[in-house]
Amino acid sequence: MRPLPLTIVLAAGRGRAALVVATTAVTSALLLVAASMARLGRDDAWSSYEQEHLFAPIGDAGTRPGAILAVVLLTVPVLLLLDQAVRLGSTGRHRRYTALSVAGATRRDLRRWAAIEVGAPAVAGALLGVPLWLLLRELLGFRLAMHAGALVPTSVGPGPWTWAILAAVAAYGVLVGRRSGSRATALTGRGGEAGAPRPWPALAVLAGALVAISGRGGSSSADSLATPIAAVLLVTLGTVGLAPWAAHAAGVRAARRARRAATLIAGRRLQADPRPAGRAAAAVGAVGLTVGVLGVFVGDVLATTDPYDRDDYLVPAAIVAVCALLAVVMIALSIAVHSVETTAQHRREMAALVATGVSSSVLTGAQRTECLLTSLPLALAGSAAGSLGYGWLVGLSPAAYAGGAAALLLTASVVAGSVLVTTALVRPWLVAAVDPGNLRTA
């Protein structure tokens, strides 16, 4: 006889469970890498550097907190993709929960059910993070040390922090599942629309800018890193929090100035329900910020560093750029998944549009426009802020800003390309959701 938890997980769909496992495994592995960096210690920092040939910002105890923060921030787009993965199949989940409610299940029972749906795959993913961390240590530790500075320590691991990280990732999965269950039970019991999001998180961005300005020109000691780290955290949190408001503002503006049906549909959808789409795109501003800083950094290295020493800086920078690229792809996929899920929730209305003569290509264009409206403005704003802010704080020469301009163009191209690719990948599900056959009642 099949155990009840396994039955619950399979009822939610194998694809959804696989996506939850993948996102929690990546999150767990990244946090294990960050814990390994934290356990390098302070006194033996440069002896560890000589032993492992670590990338200088990781080997130096003074700059290591910033490197740890960067690794932790890499988990943000992954966790946002997890939040979107939980929304997959929300229409079918609503029907299941309604049936269970009719059968006598209480809201507490449904929340427990939802917690098991997500929590069980999250536990499996957290455990799979350990072998994934070992793979990262092999590729970005032992092997990368032969060519440039290693990004993952090899002489020390996460140690006792392993169990705490695994438990935290699994608990987060349970929490996300329970929260999705609360949303589903609220929809089952009653309707209602929330008001438009407000730009209050902009205060965090402003606070981060003020912290950065106040700390400019400080000493290079380890303690002085607390100021820029606090500034980065505030700006990142503010950017993530502003995403729903930015999506709503973009939707309102697009709907008012629409000249095509696809733009009008995309704008109205964002205007009506901006929060899920905004949360899906929330990390793209932080990724743009990273790419902007990276562009100025690379431009400065090419302009001022001896060619024989450039590899020590450019190879790790290239790895960070690849991580940023993967993050953008995950964000674009997250937005596309949300768009398809929204269309599936309103498939009767969308199918009615197709039945009355609206081409499915118009709805595909609306999905693509919606993804661009939620991601591209945030990405460009983040990239511009990163390049200008980093250049101003560090006092780089004007030549380095050419790298920032290149980063801005690269960010726009990568975001737009990722949106085009991911929307093309999910198009079959979108076409199936708007098929006029969905209008049948029997």
RODO-2510 file (C-alpha; in nm, 4 decimals, decimal comma):
residues 442
     n   res          X          Y          Z
     1     m     0,0000     0,0000     0,0000
     2     r     0,1341     0,3436    -0,0980
     3     p     0,2199     0,5716     0,1994
     4     l    -0,0039     0,8752     0,2405
     5     p     0,2792     1,1350     0,2037
     6     l     0,3848     0,9768    -0,1275
     7     t     0,0235     0,9772    -0,2457
     8     i    -0,0069     1,3464    -0,1607
     9     v     0,3164     1,4346    -0,3436
    10     l     0,2210     1,2397    -0,6570
    11     a    -0,1246     1,3962    -0,6593
    12     a     0,0406     1,7363    -0,6999
    13     g     0,2240     1,6206    -1,0147
    14     r     0,5669     1,4754    -1,0812
    15     g     0,6862     1,7803    -1,2750
    16     r     0,6107     2,0114    -0,9861
    17     a     0,7840     1,7791    -0,7391
    18     a     1,0913     1,7565    -0,9644
    19     l     1,1158     2,1355    -0,9855
    20     v     1,0889     2,1655    -0,6068
    21     v     1,3637     1,9045    -0,5638
    22     a     1,5900     2,0844    -0,8137
    23     t     1,5492     2,4300    -0,6591
    24     t     1,5992     2,3128    -0,3005
    25     a     1,9033     2,1060    -0,4019
    26     v     2,0702     2,4099    -0,5626
    27     t     1,9820     2,6273    -0,2621
    28     s     2,1217     2,3719    -0,0186
    29     a     2,4451     2,3332    -0,2186
    30     l     2,5039     2,7099    -0,2379
    31     l     2,4466     2,7519     0,1342
    32     l     2,6902     2,4662     0,2042
    33     v     2,9486     2,6498    -0,0070
    34     a     2,8867     2,9689     0,1924
    35     a     2,9233     2,7767     0,5200
    36     s     3,2529     2,6290     0,3981
    37     m     3,3832     2,9781     0,3265
    38     a     3,2728     3,0964     0,6697
    39     r     3,4652     2,8134     0,8387
    40     l     3,7972     2,9091     0,6823
    41     g     3,8642     3,1273     0,9860
    42     r     4,0562     3,4512     1,0147
    43     d     4,4014     3,3725     1,1455
    44     d     4,5001     3,1213     0,8795
    45     a     4,3451     3,3064     0,5882
    46     w     4,6588     3,3457     0,3779
    47     s     4,7941     3,0031     0,4704
    48     s     4,4651     2,8640     0,3375
    49     y     4,5156     3,0765     0,0276
    50     e     4,8578     2,9227    -0,0313
    51     q     4,7301     2,5727     0,0415
    52     e     4,4272     2,5885    -0,1872
    53     h     4,5129     2,8824    -0,4126
    54     l     4,1809     3,0458    -0,3276
    55     f     4,0442     3,3419    -0,5175
    56     a     4,1861     3,6425    -0,3304
    57     p     3,8553     3,7893    -0,2007
    58     i     3,7767     3,4486    -0,0475
    59     g     4,1240     3,3807     0,0890
    60     d     4,1479     3,7245     0,2506
    61     a     3,9562     3,7276     0,5799
    62     g     3,8862     4,0976     0,5323
    63     t     3,6918     4,0593     0,2063
    64     r     3,5536     3,7100     0,2640
    65     p     3,2231     3,8302     0,4187
    66     g     3,1391     4,0016     0,0916
    67     a     3,2094     3,6805    -0,1012
    68     i     2,9884     3,4836     0,1378
    69     l     2,7115     3,7391     0,0932
    70     a     2,7403     3,7053    -0,2863
    71     v     2,6952     3,3280    -0,2641
    72     v     2,3949     3,3657    -0,0336
    73     l     2,2375     3,6192    -0,2717
    74     l     2,2681     3,3645    -0,5529
    75     t     1,9990     3,1620    -0,3759
    76     v     1,7418     3,4415    -0,4181
    77     p     1,6410     3,3665    -0,7816
    78     v     1,6395     2,9945    -0,7030
    79     l     1,4031     3,0434    -0,4091
    80     l     1,1794     3,2660    -0,6223
    81     l     1,1637     2,9890    -0,8821
    82     l     1,0643     2,7541    -0,5995
    83     d     0,7793     2,9889    -0,5115
    84     q     0,6595     2,9770    -0,8732
    85     a     0,6996     2,5982    -0,8882
    86     v     0,4609     2,5693    -0,5966
    87     r     0,2026     2,7599    -0,8001
    88     l     0,2108     2,5042    -1,0809
    89     g    -0,1195     2,3248    -1,1142
    90     s    -0,3017     2,5733    -0,8919
    91     t    -0,6256     2,5217    -1,0874
    92     g    -0,6209     2,1467    -1,0297
    93     r    -0,5150     2,2011    -0,6684
    94     h    -0,8116     2,4329    -0,6155
    95     r    -1,0453     2,1614    -0,7433
    96     r    -0,8840     1,8985    -0,5185
    97     y    -0,9077     2,1204    -0,2141
    98     t    -1,2689     2,2030    -0,2897
    99     a    -1,3488     1,8311    -0,3141
   100     l    -1,1638     1,7623     0,0112
   101     s    -1,3541     2,0463     0,1788
   102     v    -1,6829     1,8941     0,0663
   103     a    -1,5628     1,5608     0,2049
   104     g    -1,5089     1,7196     0,5460
   105     a    -1,1494     1,8460     0,5459
   106     t    -1,0935     2,1605     0,7505
   107     r    -0,8688     2,4500     0,6491
   108     r    -0,6061     2,3247     0,8918
   109     d    -0,6158     1,9828     0,7224
   110     l    -0,5721     2,1443     0,3808
   111     r    -0,2756     2,3500     0,5001
   112     r    -0,1126     2,0334     0,6321
   113     w    -0,1818     1,8625     0,3018
   114     a    -0,0152     2,1510     0,1143
   115     a     0,2836     2,1465     0,3514
   116     i     0,3396     1,7764     0,2751
   117     e     0,3009     1,8365    -0,1009
   118     v     0,5961     2,0746    -0,1008
   119     g     0,7790     1,9715     0,2154
   120     a     0,8495     1,6112     0,1127
   121     p     1,0208     1,7052    -0,2194
   122     a     1,1995     1,9896    -0,0351
   123     v     1,3486     1,7420     0,2120
   124     a     1,4685     1,5236    -0,0770
   125     g     1,6159     1,8277    -0,2527
   126     a     1,7919     1,9475     0,0617
   127     l     1,9596     1,6066     0,0967
   128     l     2,0592     1,6054    -0,2714
   129     g     2,2340     1,9366    -0,2054
   130     v     2,5167     1,7475    -0,0327
   131     p     2,6351     1,5550    -0,3428
   132     l     2,5806     1,8702    -0,5488
   133     w     2,8089     2,0600    -0,3089
   134     l     3,0709     1,7854    -0,3514
   135     l     3,0451     1,8303    -0,7284
   136     l     3,0897     2,2074    -0,6946
   137     r     3,3920     2,1538    -0,4712
   138     e     3,5446     1,9276    -0,7350
   139     l     3,4778     2,1593    -1,0301
   140     l     3,5146     2,5027    -0,8686
   141     g     3,7592     2,3963    -0,5995
   142     f     4,0188     2,1355    -0,6953
   143     r     4,0042     2,1823    -1,0720
   144     l     3,9668     2,5599    -1,0804
   145     a     4,2637     2,5986    -0,8445
   146     m     4,4868     2,4550    -1,1188
   147     h     4,4070     2,7479    -1,3499
   148     a     4,3039     3,0400    -1,1265
   149     g     4,1777     3,1024    -0,7745
   150     a     3,9395     2,8392    -0,6359
   151     l     3,5897     2,9603    -0,5527
   152     v     3,4976     2,6686    -0,3243
   153     p     3,7246     2,5779    -0,0291
   154     t     3,8671     2,2264    -0,0365
   155     s     4,0507     2,2114     0,2969
   156     v     3,7364     2,2675     0,5032
   157     g     3,3685     2,1873     0,4608
   158     p     3,0465     2,3110     0,6196
   159     g     3,0960     2,0753     0,9169
   160     p     2,8185     2,0849     1,1777
   161     w     2,6451     2,3601     0,9813
   162     t     2,5409     2,0951     0,7302
   163     w     2,2505     1,9687     0,9372
   164     a     2,1335     2,3196     1,0212
   165     i     2,1343     2,4170     0,6521
   166     l     1,9516     2,1016     0,5452
   167     a     1,6906     2,1536     0,8161
   168     a     1,6480     2,5215     0,7228
   169     v     1,5982     2,4466     0,3505
   170     a     1,3512     2,1669     0,4265
   171     a     1,1657     2,3902     0,6736
   172     y     1,1465     2,6661     0,4133
   173     g     0,9894     2,4204     0,1694
   174     v     0,7301     2,3229     0,4296
   175     l     0,6614     2,6912     0,5011
   176     v     0,6150     2,7718     0,1299
   177     g     0,3808     2,4765     0,0925
   178     r     0,1775     2,5759     0,3953
   179     r     0,1548     2,9339     0,2675
   180     s     0,0308     2,8120    -0,0713
   181     g    -0,2255     2,6015     0,1131
   182     s    -0,3421     2,9089     0,3004
   183     r    -0,3902     3,0934    -0,0297
   184     a    -0,5792     2,7987    -0,1788
   185     t    -0,8093     2,7630     0,1217
   186     a    -0,8768     3,1375     0,1165
   187     l    -0,9820     3,1079    -0,2478
   188     t    -1,1946     2,8075    -0,1617
   189     g    -1,3766     2,9964     0,1113
   190     r    -1,4129     3,3430    -0,0346
   191     g    -1,3063     3,5756    -0,3122
   192     g    -1,1839     3,9317    -0,3185
   193     e    -0,9107     4,1399    -0,4764
   194     a    -0,6178     4,3024    -0,3032
   195     g    -0,5326     4,6659    -0,3578
   196     a    -0,2476     4,7878    -0,5743
   197     p     0,1019     4,7392    -0,4256
   198     r     0,2735     5,0418    -0,2755
   199     p     0,6360     5,1510    -0,3288
   200     w     0,7293     5,1417     0,0408
   201     p     1,0320     4,9124    -0,0214
   202     a     1,1935     5,2086    -0,1959
   203     l     1,2760     5,3297     0,1549
   204     a     1,5103     5,0319     0,1924
   205     v     1,6844     5,1246    -0,1345
   206     l     1,7197     5,4840    -0,0141
   207     a     1,8547     5,3634     0,3203
   208     g     2,1082     5,1432     0,1406
   209     a     2,2245     5,4392    -0,0684
   210     l     2,2626     5,6546     0,2431
   211     v     2,4603     5,3798     0,4176
   212     a     2,6899     5,3478     0,1153
   213     i     2,7455     5,7255     0,1014
   214     s     2,8200     5,7433     0,4739
   215     g     3,0758     5,4635     0,4464
   216     r     3,2561     5,6008     0,1431
   217     g     3,6229     5,6588     0,1965
   218     g     3,6453     5,4375     0,5035
   219     s     3,9399     5,2175     0,5890
   220     s     4,0000     4,8822     0,4233
   221     s     3,9890     4,6835     0,7446
   222     a     3,7599     4,3857     0,7869
   223     d     3,5296     4,5812     1,0123
   224     s     3,4750     4,8432     0,7439
   225     l     3,3114     4,5790     0,5222
   226     a     3,0051     4,5875     0,7452
   227     t     2,8991     4,9147     0,5816
   228     p     2,9025     4,8037     0,2141
   229     i     2,7508     4,4653     0,3057
   230     a     2,4678     4,6380     0,4894
   231     a     2,4187     4,8696     0,1905
   232     v     2,4044     4,5759    -0,0526
   233     l     2,1540     4,3913     0,1659
   234     l     1,9281     4,6941     0,1962
   235     v     1,9376     4,7706    -0,1750
   236     t     1,8756     4,4063    -0,2659
   237     l     1,5845     4,3682    -0,0251
   238     g     1,4365     4,6960    -0,1447
   239     t     1,4716     4,5937    -0,5095
   240     v     1,3029     4,2598    -0,4463
   241     g     1,0245     4,4279    -0,2527
   242     l     0,9673     4,6878    -0,5235
   243     a     0,9111     4,4282    -0,7962
   244     p     0,5292     4,3952    -0,7530
   245     w     0,4885     4,7745    -0,7546
   246     a     0,7114     4,8031    -1,0625
   247     a     0,5087     4,5314    -1,2390
   248     h     0,1845     4,7133    -1,1595
   249     a     0,3241     5,0481    -1,2770
   250     a     0,4518     4,8916    -1,6003
   251     g     0,1145     4,7271    -1,6566
   252     v    -0,0777     5,0519    -1,6060
   253     r     0,1532     5,2433    -1,8396
   254     a     0,1434     4,9716    -2,1061
   255     a    -0,2356     4,9440    -2,0943
   256     r    -0,2786     5,3206    -2,1324
   257     r    -0,0445     5,3457    -2,4303
   258     a    -0,1219     5,0126    -2,5955
   259     r    -0,1381     5,0097    -2,9748
   260     r    -0,1589     4,6315    -3,0074
   261     a    -0,3971     4,3772    -2,8573
   262     a    -0,1080     4,1785    -2,7070
   263     t     0,0227     4,4830    -2,5219
   264     l    -0,3237     4,5684    -2,3899
   265     i    -0,3827     4,2130    -2,2619
   266     a    -0,0403     4,2011    -2,0960
   267     g    -0,0886     4,5412    -1,9341
   268     r    -0,4338     4,4583    -1,8019
   269     r    -0,3155     4,1285    -1,6563
   270     l    -0,0317     4,2980    -1,4713
   271     q    -0,2625     4,5737    -1,3581
   272     a    -0,5162     4,3243    -1,2217
   273     d    -0,2730     4,0892    -1,0439
   274     p     0,0834     4,2273    -1,0259
   275     r     0,2092     4,0516    -0,7121
   276     p     0,2777     3,6979    -0,8410
   277     a     0,4409     3,8287    -1,1596
   278     g     0,6421     4,0812    -0,9575
   279     r     0,7616     3,8146    -0,7158
   280     a     0,8642     3,5964    -1,0090
   281     a     1,0782     3,8791    -1,1502
   282     a     1,1948     4,0171    -0,8165
   283     a     1,5528     3,8924    -0,8353
   284     v     1,6212     4,0283    -1,1825
   285     g     1,7027     4,3716    -1,0392
   286     a     1,9618     4,2199    -0,8054
   287     v     2,1102     4,0218    -1,0948
   288     g     2,1273     4,3391    -1,3042
   289     l     2,3017     4,5117    -1,0144
   290     t     2,5608     4,2313    -1,0057
   291     v     2,6190     4,2449    -1,3813
   292     g     2,6615     4,6229    -1,3696
   293     v     2,9259     4,6000    -1,0966
   294     l     3,0929     4,3144    -1,2837
   295     g     3,1077     4,5143    -1,6068
   296     v     3,2852     4,8070    -1,4415
   297     f     3,5163     4,5679    -1,2557
   298     v     3,6165     4,3848    -1,5753
   299     g     3,6639     4,7120    -1,7609
   300     d     3,8936     4,8393    -1,4858
   301     v     4,0934     4,5127    -1,4847
   302     l     4,1446     4,5277    -1,8617
   303     a     4,2515     4,8915    -1,8418
   304     t     4,4849     4,8818    -1,5397
   305     t     4,6047     4,5237    -1,4811
   306     d     4,9095     4,3580    -1,6342
   307     p     4,8075     4,0968    -1,8968
   308     y     4,9904     3,8227    -1,7042
   309     d     4,7814     3,8857    -1,3924
   310     r     4,4429     3,9280    -1,5551
   311     d     4,3430     3,5617    -1,5345
   312     d     4,3370     3,5805    -1,1542
   313     y     4,0541     3,8331    -1,1838
   314     l     3,8840     3,7497    -1,5131
   315     v     3,8312     3,3754    -1,4596
   316     p     3,6340     3,4180    -1,1339
   317     a     3,4515     3,7138    -1,2929
   318     a     3,3528     3,4895    -1,5838
   319     i     3,2168     3,2303    -1,3404
   320     v     3,0126     3,4987    -1,1632
   321     a     2,8831     3,6117    -1,5041
   322     v     2,7775     3,2551    -1,5876
   323     c     2,5972     3,2312    -1,2520
   324     a     2,4202     3,5592    -1,3300
   325     l     2,3221     3,4262    -1,6727
   326     l     2,1762     3,1106    -1,5185
   327     a     1,9899     3,3257    -1,2658
   328     v     1,8372     3,5337    -1,5467
   329     v     1,7261     3,2175    -1,7268
   330     m     1,5649     3,0859    -1,4071
   331     i     1,3887     3,4177    -1,3516
   332     a     1,2606     3,4255    -1,7088
   333     l     1,1393     3,0675    -1,6718
   334     s     0,9722     3,1598    -1,3448
   335     i     0,7857     3,4492    -1,5090
   336     a     0,6830     3,2338    -1,8055
   337     v     0,5552     2,9625    -1,5732
   338     h     0,3501     3,2194    -1,3848
   339     s     0,2054     3,3541    -1,7090
   340     v     0,1009     3,0085    -1,8290
   341     e    -0,0480     2,9277    -1,4895
   342     t    -0,2477     3,2510    -1,4922
   343     t    -0,3763     3,1686    -1,8397
   344     a    -0,4728     2,8195    -1,7235
   345     q    -0,6656     2,9645    -1,4309
   346     h    -0,8671     3,1781    -1,6730
   347     r    -0,8693     2,9310    -1,9592
   348     r    -1,2420     2,9691    -2,0250
   349     e    -1,2112     3,3444    -2,0728
   350     m    -0,9004     3,3042    -2,2892
   351     a    -1,0587     3,0228    -2,4889
   352     a    -1,3602     3,2471    -2,5470
   353     l    -1,1279     3,5111    -2,6959
   354     v    -0,9815     3,2549    -2,9338
   355     a    -1,3293     3,1264    -3,0237
   356     t    -1,4407     3,4794    -3,1128
   357     g    -1,1523     3,5296    -3,3541
   358     v    -0,8467     3,6353    -3,1482
   359     s    -0,5423     3,4482    -3,2750
   360     s    -0,3455     3,2339    -3,0317
   361     s    -0,0361     3,4186    -3,1557
   362     v    -0,1807     3,7350    -2,9984
   363     l    -0,1998     3,5585    -2,6606
   364     t     0,1537     3,4287    -2,7087
   365     g     0,2653     3,7838    -2,7792
   366     a     0,0798     3,9017    -2,4692
   367     q     0,2683     3,6473    -2,2603
   368     r     0,6002     3,7594    -2,4073
   369     t     0,5143     4,1267    -2,3508
   370     e     0,4098     4,0571    -1,9917
   371     c     0,7416     3,8848    -1,9203
   372     l     0,9375     4,1739    -2,0723
   373     l     0,7381     4,4354    -1,8806
   374     t     0,8096     4,2665    -1,5482
   375     s     1,1769     4,1872    -1,6057
   376     l     1,3461     4,4283    -1,8473
   377     p     1,2899     4,7624    -1,6653
   378     l     1,4095     4,6198    -1,3326
   379     a     1,7126     4,4570    -1,4943
   380     l     1,8192     4,7752    -1,6739
   381     a     1,7661     4,9890    -1,3642
   382     g     1,9682     4,7449    -1,1534
   383     s     2,2512     4,7274    -1,4070
   384     a     2,2740     5,1064    -1,4367
   385     a     2,2683     5,1485    -1,0588
   386     g     2,5355     4,8830    -1,0137
   387     s     2,7788     5,0269    -1,2670
   388     l     2,7323     5,3919    -1,1686
   389     g     2,7220     5,3222    -0,7950
   390     y     3,0268     5,0963    -0,7934
   391     g     3,2270     5,3342    -1,0083
   392     w     3,1371     5,6312    -0,7881
   393     l     3,2088     5,4520    -0,4589
   394     v     3,5445     5,3086    -0,5676
   395     g     3,6525     5,6100    -0,7702
   396     l     3,7358     5,4348    -1,0952
   397     s     3,8589     5,6027    -1,4102
   398     p     3,6132     5,6887    -1,6894
   399     a     3,7566     5,4046    -1,9008
   400     a     3,6063     5,1511    -1,6610
   401     y     3,2573     5,2817    -1,7323
   402     a     3,2833     5,1408    -2,0856
   403     g     3,2536     4,8024    -1,9184
   404     g     2,9435     4,9260    -1,7390
   405     a     2,7866     5,0350    -2,0686
   406     a     2,8687     4,6964    -2,2198
   407     a     2,7138     4,5291    -1,9151
   408     l     2,3950     4,7312    -1,9655
   409     l     2,3662     4,6171    -2,3274
   410     l     2,4494     4,2600    -2,2299
   411     t     2,1856     4,2645    -1,9564
   412     a     1,9177     4,3851    -2,1971
   413     s     2,0152     4,1248    -2,4567
   414     v     2,0286     3,8355    -2,2103
   415     v     1,6983     3,9235    -2,0426
   416     a     1,5188     3,9703    -2,3745
   417     g     1,6728     3,6531    -2,5177
   418     s     1,5852     3,4506    -2,2085
   419     v     1,2253     3,5718    -2,2243
   420     l     1,2000     3,4765    -2,5921
   421     v     1,3447     3,1306    -2,5331
   422     t     1,1428     3,0470    -2,2216
   423     t     0,8131     3,1708    -2,3675
   424     a     0,8799     2,9581    -2,6762
   425     l     0,9423     2,6560    -2,4526
   426     v     0,6138     2,6936    -2,2629
   427     r     0,4076     2,7850    -2,5713
   428     p     0,2541     2,4345    -2,6093
   429     w     0,1024     2,4624    -2,2602
   430     l    -0,0279     2,8103    -2,3390
   431     v    -0,1901     2,6957    -2,6641
   432     a    -0,3499     2,4013    -2,4838
   433     a    -0,4886     2,6345    -2,2154
   434     v    -0,6615     2,8616    -2,4704
   435     d    -0,8033     2,5844    -2,6883
   436     p    -1,1739     2,6528    -2,7606
   437     g    -1,2461     2,2994    -2,6422
   438     n    -1,2089     2,4314    -2,2870
   439     l    -1,5482     2,6009    -2,3344
   440     r    -1,7234     2,2652    -2,3185
   441     t    -1,9164     2,1959    -2,0003
   442     a    -1,9508     1,8203    -2,0486
***
